[in-house]
Amino acid sequence: MPSPDPASSAGAPAAGGPAPVRSADLEIKDAQLIFESVWESLEAEIGLQNLRFPKEIILLGGAPGAGKGTNTAFILQTRGLTCPPVVVSALLDSPEARRNKDAGYMVGDREVVSILFRHLLRPEYRDGCILDGFPRTNVQVECLKLIVDKMRALWREFAGTPLSLHFRQPTIHIMVLFVDEKTSIERQLKRGHQVRAHNDEVRRTGIGALLEERPTDYDGDLARRRYRVFKEQTWDALQSLRDLFHYHFVDAQGTVQEVEYNILTELQYQSSLELDPRTFDRVRRLPLASEIVVHARQELVKRLDSYEFEHAELFAKVAAVIEKKMMPIIKRHAISGLALINSEDPLFDDPVALAMLIDVFSERGYHAVVDLNRLDVPEKFDPATGQITSRLKKVYRIQVRFPGSEIRRG
């Protein structure tokens, strides 16, 4: 019988004991062997120009019971992704893999990397995906670095070619949901209780689908072992990536709403980090909306005061038109929160008067938009020549929005 390949079982401890201690150099060497073997196999089978990996990968890691499954849908929504998450544990369904998982241990790195990299080539993941459960070992960390290097190399190789849209600059996020050991064990056992009760009801009634029952969710010692494996292997592996990729540590101890807020804060969009450098250079001179609005209130106050001190007569006329002619219309639309007003007042032929109108509404909490419509209105017809003389009619169409009233119906 041939001797086993040491690289194929790196990171997969035997069912009866802890993972063997390996030096960093050996782990890097193992990772290179595994990666080169997997990459060569993919390139030979699919072809280099078809190795199209996701533009964005969110590596979702976390302690057992930290709420990865609970928060995945929210993270997908936050990033605008519609594909289902890639759950590594669900990809590993071989009998050996299942025995290791049921005992609270991990699956071999070669099997994980091979299955995962092939799965990421599916078309539904082209724009981005959440990757749940990778990397979990130092060997997998090194394989991740190698695949990202390859993705960047492909981006450079195909830049300026018809295939460039399929090979974009990759964006990698590391997101770690963290809870302490006590919380982790409590949540694992609580999940086991809920799953068992659900499955008992499904078996009794025949209605619904059975949920997976994990041995670690029913045994406190196995739940504790699962958490410690995370701390001893996965935690260190993820920490080693914080200087290489966008790293997000999320406190998952609180309520669902608190954790969602933490996630949203961590994943705020940063165009300088995510866009192709050429794209960012094209648009970077345009100010961000946040930059414009940060001092908007102060600038509005300055403008209004300048109207009063420098254009007092005109300002008084604009305020009077708003009060006497427009506010009655707006009040009649208080429920809908939308009033459409047409005005032919020549007062607004002055651009300063229009600016005053918009600023006054803004200061009072309304949102006003003005659209100028020019119409030719026939005034005189010459029967001898058939010539029609028209005058230009200006109609200022003003749309005013504001929070409407909500009326309950009993």
C-alpha positions as CSV (number, residue, x, y, z in Angstrom):
1,M,0.0,0.0,0.0
2,P,1.5,3.4,-0.9
3,S,2.3,5.8,1.9
4,P,-0.1,8.6,2.4
5,D,0.7,12.0,1.0
6,P,1.4,14.2,4.1
7,A,0.0,17.3,2.3
8,S,-3.3,15.6,1.7
9,S,-4.1,15.3,5.4
10,A,-2.6,18.5,6.7
11,G,-5.0,20.1,9.1
12,A,-7.0,16.9,9.6
13,P,-6.3,15.5,13.1
14,A,-7.0,11.9,13.7
15,A,-10.3,11.2,15.4
16,G,-8.5,10.2,18.7
17,G,-6.2,13.2,19.3
18,P,-5.1,16.8,18.6
19,A,-3.6,18.0,15.3
20,P,0.1,17.3,14.9
21,V,2.3,20.3,15.4
22,R,4.0,21.3,12.1
23,S,6.5,24.1,11.5
24,A,5.5,27.1,9.5
25,D,8.0,26.2,6.7
26,L,6.4,22.7,6.4
27,E,2.9,24.2,6.2
28,I,3.9,26.6,3.5
29,K,5.5,23.8,1.6
30,D,2.4,21.6,2.0
31,A,0.3,24.5,0.8
32,Q,2.4,25.1,-2.3
33,L,2.2,21.4,-3.2
34,I,-1.6,21.3,-2.7
35,F,-2.2,24.5,-4.6
36,E,0.0,23.7,-7.6
37,S,-1.6,20.3,-7.9
38,V,-5.2,21.7,-7.8
39,W,-4.3,24.7,-10.1
40,E,-2.7,22.5,-12.7
41,S,-5.6,20.2,-12.7
42,L,-8.1,23.0,-13.1
43,E,-6.1,24.7,-15.9
44,A,-5.7,21.5,-17.8
45,E,-9.4,20.6,-17.5
46,I,-11.0,24.0,-18.0
47,G,-8.4,26.3,-19.6
48,L,-6.8,29.4,-18.3
49,Q,-9.2,31.8,-19.9
50,N,-12.1,30.1,-18.1
51,L,-10.7,30.3,-14.6
52,R,-13.0,33.1,-13.7
53,F,-13.2,33.5,-9.9
54,P,-15.5,35.8,-8.0
55,K,-14.8,39.6,-8.1
56,E,-15.5,39.8,-4.3
57,I,-15.0,37.1,-1.7
58,I,-16.2,37.6,1.8
59,L,-14.5,35.0,4.0
60,L,-17.0,34.5,6.8
61,G,-15.4,33.0,9.9
62,G,-16.6,32.7,13.4
63,A,-16.8,30.8,16.6
64,P,-19.4,28.0,16.8
65,G,-22.7,29.6,17.7
66,A,-21.5,33.1,16.6
67,G,-24.4,33.4,14.2
68,K,-22.9,32.9,10.8
69,G,-26.0,31.3,9.4
70,T,-28.3,33.8,11.1
71,N,-26.4,36.8,9.6
72,T,-25.4,35.5,6.2
73,A,-28.6,36.8,4.5
74,F,-28.0,40.3,6.0
75,I,-24.4,40.4,4.7
76,L,-25.5,39.3,1.3
77,Q,-28.1,42.1,1.2
78,T,-25.6,44.6,2.4
79,R,-23.2,43.8,-0.4
80,G,-25.9,43.4,-3.1
81,L,-25.2,39.8,-3.7
82,T,-28.0,37.4,-4.8
83,C,-26.2,34.0,-4.9
84,P,-26.4,31.6,-2.0
85,P,-23.5,31.4,0.4
86,V,-20.7,28.8,-0.2
87,V,-20.8,26.8,3.0
88,V,-17.6,24.7,3.0
89,S,-18.9,22.1,5.5
90,A,-21.8,21.4,3.1
91,L,-19.4,20.8,0.2
92,L,-17.6,18.1,2.2
93,D,-19.9,15.2,2.3
94,S,-17.5,12.2,1.9
95,P,-17.8,9.6,4.6
96,E,-14.4,10.3,6.0
97,A,-15.1,14.1,6.0
98,R,-18.4,13.5,7.9
99,R,-16.7,11.3,10.5
100,N,-14.2,14.0,11.3
101,K,-16.9,16.7,11.4
102,D,-19.1,14.6,13.7
103,A,-16.2,14.2,16.1
104,G,-15.6,18.0,16.2
105,Y,-12.4,17.8,14.0
106,M,-11.6,19.1,10.5
107,V,-11.3,17.7,7.0
108,G,-8.0,17.4,5.1
109,D,-6.7,20.5,3.3
110,R,-6.3,19.0,-0.1
111,E,-9.9,17.9,-0.2
112,V,-11.1,21.3,1.0
113,V,-9.0,23.3,-1.5
114,S,-9.8,21.1,-4.5
115,I,-13.6,21.0,-4.0
116,L,-13.8,24.7,-3.0
117,F,-11.8,26.2,-5.9
118,R,-13.7,24.2,-8.4
119,H,-17.0,25.3,-6.9
120,L,-16.1,29.0,-7.0
121,L,-15.8,28.9,-10.8
122,R,-19.6,28.6,-11.1
123,P,-21.2,31.5,-13.0
124,E,-23.5,32.6,-10.2
125,Y,-20.5,33.6,-8.1
126,R,-18.8,35.9,-10.7
127,D,-19.8,39.1,-9.0
128,G,-19.1,37.9,-5.5
129,C,-19.9,35.4,-2.8
130,I,-19.8,34.7,0.9
131,L,-17.4,31.9,1.8
132,D,-18.4,30.3,5.1
133,G,-15.8,28.2,6.8
134,F,-12.6,28.9,4.9
135,P,-9.7,29.2,5.7
136,R,-9.6,27.1,8.9
137,T,-5.9,26.0,9.0
138,N,-2.6,27.7,8.2
139,V,-2.2,25.5,5.1
140,Q,-5.6,26.8,3.9
141,V,-4.4,30.4,4.6
142,E,-1.4,29.9,2.4
143,C,-3.6,28.4,-0.3
144,L,-5.8,31.4,-0.1
145,K,-2.8,33.8,-0.6
146,L,-1.8,31.8,-3.6
147,I,-5.2,31.8,-5.2
148,V,-5.5,35.6,-4.7
149,D,-2.1,36.0,-6.3
150,K,-3.3,34.0,-9.3
151,M,-6.5,36.0,-9.5
152,R,-4.5,39.3,-9.6
153,A,-2.1,37.8,-12.2
154,L,-5.1,36.9,-14.4
155,W,-6.5,40.5,-13.9
156,R,-3.2,41.9,-15.2
157,E,-2.8,39.4,-18.0
158,F,-6.3,40.0,-19.5
159,A,-6.3,43.8,-18.9
160,G,-7.1,45.6,-22.2
161,T,-8.4,42.4,-23.9
162,P,-12.0,41.4,-24.7
163,L,-11.9,39.1,-21.7
164,S,-11.0,41.9,-19.2
165,L,-14.6,42.1,-17.8
166,H,-14.3,38.4,-16.7
167,F,-11.0,39.0,-14.8
168,R,-11.5,42.0,-12.5
169,Q,-9.3,43.1,-9.6
170,P,-10.3,40.8,-6.7
171,T,-11.6,42.2,-3.4
172,I,-11.2,40.0,-0.4
173,H,-12.9,40.6,3.0
174,I,-12.1,38.7,6.1
175,M,-15.1,38.9,8.5
176,V,-14.9,37.2,11.9
177,L,-18.0,36.9,14.1
178,F,-16.8,36.4,17.7
179,V,-18.4,35.1,20.9
180,D,-16.7,33.8,24.0
181,E,-16.6,30.1,25.0
182,K,-19.5,30.2,27.4
183,T,-21.8,31.8,24.9
184,S,-20.6,29.5,22.1
185,I,-21.4,26.4,24.1
186,E,-24.8,27.7,25.3
187,R,-25.8,28.5,21.7
188,Q,-24.6,25.2,20.3
189,L,-26.6,23.3,22.9
190,K,-29.6,25.5,22.4
191,R,-29.5,24.9,18.7
192,G,-29.4,21.2,19.3
193,H,-32.5,21.4,21.6
194,Q,-34.4,23.4,19.0
195,V,-33.4,21.1,16.1
196,R,-34.3,18.0,18.0
197,A,-37.7,19.5,19.0
198,H,-38.3,20.5,15.3
199,N,-37.4,17.1,14.0
200,D,-39.6,15.3,16.5
201,E,-42.5,17.4,15.4
202,V,-41.7,16.7,11.7
203,R,-41.6,12.9,12.4
204,R,-44.8,13.1,14.4
205,T,-46.8,15.1,11.8
206,G,-45.1,14.3,8.6
207,I,-45.1,18.1,7.8
208,G,-41.8,20.0,7.1
209,A,-38.2,19.0,6.4
210,L,-35.8,17.4,8.9
211,L,-32.8,19.6,9.9
212,E,-29.3,18.3,10.3
213,E,-28.6,17.0,13.8
214,R,-24.9,17.5,14.7
215,P,-23.4,15.5,17.6
216,T,-21.6,18.5,18.8
217,D,-24.9,20.2,19.5
218,Y,-26.0,17.6,22.1
219,D,-22.7,17.0,24.0
220,G,-21.2,19.8,26.1
221,D,-17.7,18.3,25.9
222,L,-17.9,18.1,22.0
223,A,-19.3,21.6,21.9
224,R,-16.4,22.8,24.0
225,R,-13.9,20.9,21.9
226,R,-15.3,22.5,18.7
227,Y,-14.9,25.9,20.2
228,R,-11.3,25.2,21.2
229,V,-10.4,23.9,17.8
230,F,-11.7,27.2,16.4
231,K,-9.5,29.2,18.9
232,E,-6.4,27.0,18.4
233,Q,-6.5,26.7,14.6
234,T,-9.1,28.9,12.8
235,W,-8.7,32.0,15.0
236,D,-4.9,32.2,14.4
237,A,-5.3,31.4,10.7
238,L,-7.8,34.3,10.2
239,Q,-5.7,36.7,12.3
240,S,-2.7,36.1,10.1
241,L,-4.6,37.6,7.2
242,R,-5.5,40.9,8.8
243,D,-2.6,42.8,7.2
244,L,-3.2,41.4,3.7
245,F,-6.9,41.8,3.2
246,H,-9.8,44.0,4.4
247,Y,-10.3,42.6,8.0
248,H,-13.5,43.0,9.9
249,F,-13.9,41.9,13.5
250,V,-17.5,41.8,14.6
251,D,-18.7,41.4,18.2
252,A,-21.5,38.9,17.9
253,Q,-22.4,38.6,21.6
254,G,-25.4,41.0,21.3
255,T,-28.9,40.9,19.8
256,V,-29.5,40.3,16.1
257,Q,-30.1,44.0,15.6
258,E,-26.9,44.9,17.4
259,V,-24.8,42.5,15.4
260,E,-26.4,43.7,12.1
261,Y,-25.4,47.2,13.0
262,N,-21.8,46.1,13.7
263,I,-21.7,44.3,10.4
264,L,-23.1,47.3,8.5
265,T,-20.5,49.6,10.0
266,E,-17.7,47.2,9.1
267,L,-18.8,46.7,5.5
268,Q,-19.3,50.3,4.4
269,Y,-18.4,50.6,0.8
270,Q,-15.0,52.1,0.0
271,S,-14.6,52.8,-3.7
272,S,-10.8,53.4,-3.5
273,L,-10.4,49.8,-2.2
274,E,-12.8,48.0,-4.4
275,L,-12.8,49.7,-7.8
276,D,-10.2,48.9,-10.5
277,P,-7.5,51.6,-10.1
278,R,-8.3,53.0,-13.6
279,T,-12.0,53.3,-12.8
280,F,-11.3,55.0,-9.5
281,D,-8.9,57.5,-11.2
282,R,-11.7,58.4,-13.6
283,V,-14.3,59.3,-11.0
284,R,-12.2,60.3,-7.9
285,R,-12.4,64.0,-8.7
286,L,-16.2,64.0,-8.2
287,P,-17.0,64.7,-4.6
288,L,-18.6,62.1,-2.4
289,A,-22.2,62.7,-1.3
290,S,-21.0,62.5,2.3
291,E,-18.5,65.3,1.6
292,I,-21.2,67.5,0.1
293,V,-23.7,67.1,2.9
294,V,-21.4,67.2,5.8
295,H,-21.5,71.1,5.9
296,A,-24.7,71.5,4.0
297,R,-26.7,72.9,6.9
298,Q,-24.1,75.5,7.7
299,E,-23.9,76.6,4.1
300,L,-27.7,76.8,3.9
301,V,-27.8,79.1,6.9
302,K,-25.1,81.3,5.4
303,R,-27.1,81.6,2.1
304,L,-30.3,82.5,3.8
305,D,-28.7,85.2,5.9
306,S,-27.1,86.6,2.8
307,Y,-30.5,86.8,1.1
308,E,-31.8,88.9,4.0
309,F,-28.8,91.2,4.2
310,E,-28.0,91.6,0.5
311,H,-31.3,91.0,-1.3
312,A,-33.9,91.9,1.3
313,E,-36.6,93.2,-1.1
314,L,-36.4,90.2,-3.4
315,F,-36.2,87.8,-0.4
316,A,-39.4,89.3,1.1
317,K,-41.3,88.9,-2.2
318,V,-40.2,85.2,-2.5
319,A,-41.2,84.5,1.1
320,A,-44.6,86.2,0.5
321,V,-45.3,84.1,-2.7
322,I,-44.5,80.9,-0.8
323,E,-46.7,81.9,2.2
324,K,-49.7,83.2,0.3
325,K,-49.8,81.2,-2.9
326,M,-48.0,77.9,-2.3
327,M,-48.5,77.0,1.3
328,P,-52.3,76.6,0.9
329,I,-51.7,74.1,-1.9
330,I,-49.1,72.2,0.2
331,K,-51.5,72.0,3.2
332,R,-54.2,70.4,1.0
333,H,-51.7,67.7,0.2
334,A,-50.6,67.1,3.8
335,I,-51.7,63.5,3.8
336,S,-49.8,62.4,0.6
337,G,-46.7,64.5,1.3
338,L,-46.4,65.6,-2.3
339,A,-47.6,68.9,-3.8
340,L,-47.3,69.9,-7.5
341,I,-47.5,73.7,-8.0
342,N,-47.4,75.6,-11.3
343,S,-46.4,79.2,-11.3
344,E,-46.1,81.8,-14.0
345,D,-44.9,84.5,-11.6
346,P,-42.2,86.5,-13.5
347,L,-40.5,86.9,-10.1
348,F,-38.8,83.6,-10.7
349,D,-37.2,84.7,-14.0
350,D,-34.5,85.9,-11.6
351,P,-32.2,82.9,-10.9
352,V,-31.5,84.3,-7.4
353,A,-35.3,84.2,-6.6
354,L,-35.4,80.5,-7.7
355,A,-32.4,79.7,-5.4
356,M,-34.2,81.5,-2.6
357,L,-37.3,79.4,-3.2
358,I,-35.5,76.1,-3.0
359,D,-33.4,77.2,0.1
360,V,-36.5,78.4,2.0
361,F,-38.3,75.1,1.5
362,S,-35.1,73.2,2.5
363,E,-34.8,75.2,5.7
364,R,-38.4,74.5,6.6
365,G,-37.9,70.7,6.1
366,Y,-39.3,70.3,2.6
367,H,-37.6,69.0,-0.6
368,A,-38.4,71.3,-3.6
369,V,-37.5,70.7,-7.2
370,V,-38.2,73.3,-9.9
371,D,-38.6,72.5,-13.6
372,L,-39.0,75.3,-16.2
373,N,-41.3,74.6,-19.1
374,R,-41.3,77.0,-22.1
375,L,-44.5,77.1,-24.2
376,D,-45.3,79.0,-27.4
377,V,-48.8,80.5,-27.0
378,P,-50.5,81.8,-30.2
379,E,-51.5,85.5,-29.9
380,K,-52.3,86.7,-33.4
381,F,-53.1,85.3,-36.8
382,D,-52.6,87.2,-40.1
383,P,-55.2,85.8,-42.6
384,A,-53.3,87.5,-45.5
385,T,-50.0,85.7,-44.9
386,G,-51.1,82.9,-42.7
387,Q,-48.5,83.8,-40.2
388,I,-49.0,83.1,-36.5
389,T,-47.4,85.3,-33.9
390,S,-46.8,83.6,-30.6
391,R,-45.5,84.7,-27.2
392,L,-43.2,82.7,-25.0
393,K,-44.9,81.4,-21.8
394,K,-42.8,80.3,-18.9
395,V,-44.3,77.9,-16.4
396,Y,-42.3,77.0,-13.3
397,R,-43.4,73.5,-12.2
398,I,-42.5,73.1,-8.5
399,Q,-42.6,69.7,-6.9
400,V,-42.6,69.8,-3.1
401,R,-42.1,66.6,-1.0
402,F,-42.3,66.3,2.7
403,P,-43.3,63.5,5.3
404,G,-47.0,62.9,4.8
405,S,-49.6,62.0,7.4
406,E,-50.3,58.3,8.1
407,I,-54.0,57.7,8.7
408,R,-54.9,54.3,10.3
409,R,-58.0,52.6,9.1
410,G,-59.9,50.7,11.8
